[in-house]
Amino acid sequence: MNKKIGFIGCGNMGHAILKGIIDSGLCNVSDVFVSARTKETLEKIRNELAVNVCSNIEVAQKSDILFIAVKPNIFKSIIDEIKSFVSNETIIVSIAAGVTINNIEQWFGREIKATRTMPNTPALVGESMTAICFNEYMQDEGKKDIFDIFNSFGKCEELEEKYFHAFIAVSGSSPAYIFMLIEAMADSAVQMGIPRSKAYKFAAQAVMGSAKMILETGMHPGALKDMVCSPGGTTIDAVIELENSGFRSSVEKAMKCCEEKSKKL
């Protein structure tokens, strides 16, 4: 990609995206510019990824595509700091929950190319899932660049902004649910005598393989579940126990809780 990419902020998600982009070889590290709140973070990024580290304003001036990867509560103050230094041709990319396209446009106070995204942390291993929406000033070439970036470390889909709260529940926050599932499965395996290192590997691979079956076969998850449940076998007993314990309803309630919290941010 013959574009300069900037990051203002490089916390967990920003770092995951940045590392995903660099590991994919999509762009040269010499074309990446990063700023962060602390010198310690900047030094760590420079040593790990060999990118250019500089001030917020310098990142804003140099970037063709500018990620504002900061917490929602300081997003506006960052825009206030940099908006005079951002070109009208620069694409602004938000990864902040609760910051809308309308917010970005209002805070810049002029026509600006804005993209709202919601990736998740598996970006760190090249397996992110990202929802993307664009404002009216984004052109096809710019959209393609954004898709190329997010496809470089996972998968992405364009999604109407009104569905972003639901997307956060089903994808943005869901790695935490899956990690809890894997941890619980591994703990039980350890109780049954399997060494912990092997238990985590067995549980994690089962989750990854199951997800891959859905994505690659296109089959309904219920149909795939039925394939595992032999009549009178071990799996159907486990499934019935999960149903009796409220497994499905617990997941649904958790996702609804997540969606509602997203709406309040």
C-alpha positions as CSV (number, residue, x, y, z in Angstrom):
1,M,0.0,0.0,0.0
2,N,1.5,3.3,-1.1
3,K,0.0,5.3,1.8
4,K,1.3,6.6,5.1
5,I,-0.6,5.3,8.0
6,G,-0.7,7.0,11.4
7,F,-1.8,6.0,14.9
8,I,-2.6,8.4,17.6
9,G,-2.8,6.1,20.7
10,C,-1.5,2.6,20.8
11,G,-3.2,0.7,23.6
12,N,-4.2,-2.9,23.4
13,M,-6.5,-2.6,20.4
14,G,-4.3,0.0,18.5
15,H,-1.3,-2.2,19.1
16,A,-3.1,-5.3,17.9
17,I,-4.1,-3.5,14.7
18,L,-0.7,-2.0,14.1
19,K,1.1,-5.3,14.6
20,G,-1.4,-7.0,12.3
21,I,-0.8,-4.5,9.5
22,I,3.0,-4.7,9.8
23,D,3.1,-8.5,10.1
24,S,0.9,-8.8,7.0
25,G,3.5,-6.8,5.0
26,L,0.8,-4.4,3.7
27,C,3.0,-1.4,4.1
28,N,6.6,-0.5,5.0
29,V,7.3,0.3,8.6
30,S,8.9,3.6,7.3
31,D,5.4,4.7,6.3
32,V,3.9,4.1,9.7
33,F,3.8,6.9,12.3
34,V,2.7,6.5,15.9
35,S,2.1,8.7,19.0
36,A,1.2,7.6,22.5
37,R,0.6,9.1,25.9
38,T,3.8,8.0,27.5
39,K,7.4,7.8,26.5
40,E,7.6,4.2,27.8
41,T,4.9,3.1,25.4
42,L,6.6,4.9,22.5
43,E,9.9,3.3,23.3
44,K,8.3,-0.1,23.5
45,I,6.6,0.4,20.1
46,R,9.8,1.7,18.5
47,N,11.8,-1.2,19.8
48,E,9.3,-3.9,18.9
49,L,8.0,-2.7,15.5
50,A,10.6,-0.2,14.3
51,V,8.0,2.4,13.3
52,N,8.4,6.2,13.4
53,V,7.3,7.6,16.8
54,C,6.4,11.3,17.1
55,S,3.9,13.8,18.5
56,N,0.1,13.8,17.8
57,I,0.4,16.8,15.5
58,E,3.3,15.2,13.5
59,V,1.3,12.0,13.1
60,A,-1.7,14.1,11.9
61,Q,0.4,16.0,9.4
62,K,2.1,13.0,7.9
63,S,-0.8,10.5,7.6
64,D,-2.9,9.7,4.6
65,I,-4.9,7.3,6.8
66,L,-5.1,8.3,10.5
67,F,-6.3,6.0,13.2
68,I,-7.5,7.7,16.3
69,A,-7.0,4.8,18.7
70,V,-7.8,6.4,22.0
71,K,-10.5,6.0,24.7
72,P,-13.9,7.5,23.8
73,N,-13.6,10.0,26.7
74,I,-10.6,11.8,25.2
75,F,-11.5,11.4,21.6
76,K,-12.8,15.0,21.2
77,S,-9.8,16.5,22.9
78,I,-7.5,14.7,20.5
79,I,-9.5,16.0,17.5
80,D,-9.4,19.6,19.0
81,E,-5.6,19.2,19.2
82,I,-5.0,18.0,15.7
83,K,-7.8,19.2,13.5
84,S,-6.0,22.2,12.1
85,F,-3.2,19.9,10.9
86,V,-5.3,17.3,9.2
87,S,-5.6,17.5,5.4
88,N,-9.1,17.3,3.8
89,E,-7.8,14.2,1.9
90,T,-6.8,12.4,5.1
91,I,-9.1,9.5,6.1
92,I,-9.9,9.5,9.8
93,V,-10.5,6.0,11.2
94,S,-12.1,5.5,14.6
95,I,-12.0,2.3,16.6
96,A,-13.7,3.8,19.7
97,A,-16.9,2.4,21.0
98,G,-19.6,5.1,21.3
99,V,-17.9,7.6,18.9
100,T,-20.2,8.0,15.9
101,I,-19.6,9.3,12.4
102,N,-21.7,12.3,13.3
103,N,-19.5,13.0,16.4
104,I,-16.3,12.9,14.3
105,E,-17.8,15.3,11.7
106,Q,-19.1,17.7,14.3
107,W,-15.8,17.8,16.2
108,F,-13.8,18.5,13.1
109,G,-16.3,21.1,12.1
110,R,-15.8,20.6,8.3
111,E,-16.2,18.0,5.6
112,I,-13.9,15.2,6.6
113,K,-13.5,11.6,5.3
114,A,-14.5,9.5,8.2
115,T,-14.6,5.8,8.8
116,R,-16.0,4.1,11.9
117,T,-14.7,0.6,12.7
118,M,-15.1,-2.0,15.4
119,P,-12.3,-4.6,15.3
120,N,-11.6,-7.2,18.0
121,T,-8.3,-8.2,19.6
122,P,-7.7,-11.4,17.5
123,A,-6.1,-8.8,15.2
124,L,-3.0,-9.6,17.1
125,V,-2.9,-13.0,15.5
126,G,-4.3,-12.1,12.1
127,E,-7.8,-13.3,12.9
128,S,-9.8,-10.1,13.6
129,M,-13.4,-9.5,12.7
130,T,-14.2,-5.9,12.0
131,A,-17.4,-4.0,11.2
132,I,-16.9,-0.9,9.1
133,C,-19.1,2.1,8.1
134,F,-18.2,5.2,6.0
135,N,-19.5,8.7,5.8
136,E,-20.7,10.3,2.6
137,Y,-17.3,11.9,1.8
138,M,-15.5,8.5,1.5
139,Q,-14.8,7.6,-2.1
140,D,-14.4,4.1,-3.6
141,E,-10.5,4.2,-3.6
142,G,-10.4,5.2,0.1
143,K,-12.9,2.5,1.0
144,K,-10.8,-0.1,-0.8
145,D,-7.7,1.1,1.2
146,I,-9.7,0.6,4.4
147,F,-10.9,-2.8,3.4
148,D,-7.3,-3.8,2.5
149,I,-6.0,-2.7,5.9
150,F,-8.6,-4.6,7.9
151,N,-8.5,-7.7,5.7
152,S,-4.7,-7.8,6.2
153,F,-5.2,-9.0,9.8
154,G,-8.5,-10.8,9.6
155,K,-11.9,-10.3,8.0
156,C,-14.2,-7.3,7.7
157,E,-17.7,-6.4,6.7
158,E,-19.4,-3.1,5.9
159,L,-22.3,-2.7,8.4
160,E,-24.9,0.0,8.9
161,E,-23.9,2.1,11.9
162,K,-27.1,1.5,13.7
163,Y,-26.1,-2.1,14.2
164,F,-22.7,-1.4,15.8
165,H,-24.0,-1.8,19.3
166,A,-25.1,-5.3,18.5
167,F,-21.8,-6.0,16.6
168,I,-19.9,-5.1,19.7
169,A,-21.8,-7.7,21.7
170,V,-21.4,-10.5,19.1
171,S,-17.9,-9.8,18.0
172,G,-16.1,-6.9,19.6
173,S,-16.5,-8.1,23.2
174,S,-17.0,-11.8,22.5
175,P,-13.4,-12.9,22.6
176,A,-13.7,-12.4,26.4
177,Y,-16.6,-14.9,26.5
178,I,-14.7,-17.4,24.5
179,F,-11.6,-17.1,26.7
180,M,-13.8,-17.8,29.7
181,L,-15.3,-20.9,28.0
182,I,-11.8,-22.2,27.2
183,E,-10.6,-21.5,30.7
184,A,-13.7,-23.4,32.2
185,M,-13.2,-26.3,29.8
186,A,-9.5,-26.5,30.7
187,D,-10.1,-26.3,34.4
188,S,-12.5,-29.2,34.2
189,A,-10.0,-31.2,32.1
190,V,-7.3,-30.5,34.8
191,Q,-9.7,-31.7,37.4
192,M,-10.0,-34.9,35.4
193,G,-6.2,-35.3,35.4
194,I,-5.0,-33.7,32.2
195,P,-2.0,-31.5,32.5
196,R,-2.9,-27.8,32.3
197,S,-0.8,-26.9,29.3
198,K,-2.4,-29.7,27.3
199,A,-5.9,-28.9,28.6
200,Y,-5.6,-25.3,27.3
201,K,-4.4,-26.6,23.9
202,F,-7.2,-29.2,23.6
203,A,-9.9,-26.7,24.5
204,A,-8.6,-23.9,22.3
205,Q,-8.1,-26.1,19.3
206,A,-11.6,-27.5,19.7
207,V,-13.0,-23.9,19.7
208,M,-11.0,-22.9,16.7
209,G,-11.8,-26.0,14.7
210,S,-15.5,-25.7,15.5
211,A,-15.6,-22.0,14.3
212,K,-13.7,-23.0,11.2
213,M,-16.3,-25.6,10.4
214,I,-19.1,-23.0,10.5
215,L,-17.2,-20.6,8.3
216,E,-16.0,-23.1,5.7
217,T,-19.0,-25.4,5.5
218,G,-21.7,-22.7,5.7
219,M,-23.8,-25.2,7.7
220,H,-26.1,-24.1,10.5
221,P,-24.4,-24.4,14.0
222,G,-27.4,-26.5,15.2
223,A,-26.9,-29.0,12.4
224,L,-23.1,-29.2,13.2
225,K,-24.0,-29.8,16.9
226,D,-26.4,-32.6,15.9
227,M,-23.6,-34.3,14.0
228,V,-21.6,-34.6,17.2
229,C,-24.6,-35.8,19.4
230,S,-24.9,-39.5,18.8
231,P,-28.0,-41.1,20.2
232,G,-27.5,-42.1,23.8
233,G,-23.9,-40.9,23.7
234,T,-21.7,-38.7,25.9
235,T,-22.2,-35.4,24.0
236,I,-26.0,-35.3,24.1
237,D,-25.8,-35.7,27.9
238,A,-23.4,-32.8,28.1
239,V,-25.6,-30.6,25.8
240,I,-28.7,-31.4,28.0
241,E,-26.7,-30.4,31.1
242,L,-25.7,-27.1,29.5
243,E,-29.3,-26.4,28.5
244,N,-30.5,-27.2,32.0
245,S,-27.9,-24.9,33.5
246,G,-29.0,-22.0,31.3
247,F,-25.9,-21.9,29.1
248,R,-27.7,-20.5,26.0
249,S,-29.8,-18.0,28.0
250,S,-26.7,-16.8,29.9
251,V,-24.9,-16.0,26.6
252,E,-28.0,-14.2,25.3
253,K,-28.3,-12.1,28.5
254,A,-24.6,-11.3,28.5
255,M,-24.8,-10.1,24.9
256,K,-27.9,-7.9,25.6
257,C,-26.1,-6.4,28.7
258,C,-23.1,-5.6,26.5
259,E,-25.3,-4.0,23.8
260,E,-27.0,-1.8,26.4
261,K,-23.7,-0.7,27.9
262,S,-22.5,0.2,24.4
263,K,-25.5,2.4,23.9
264,K,-24.6,4.4,27.1
265,L,-21.0,5.1,26.1
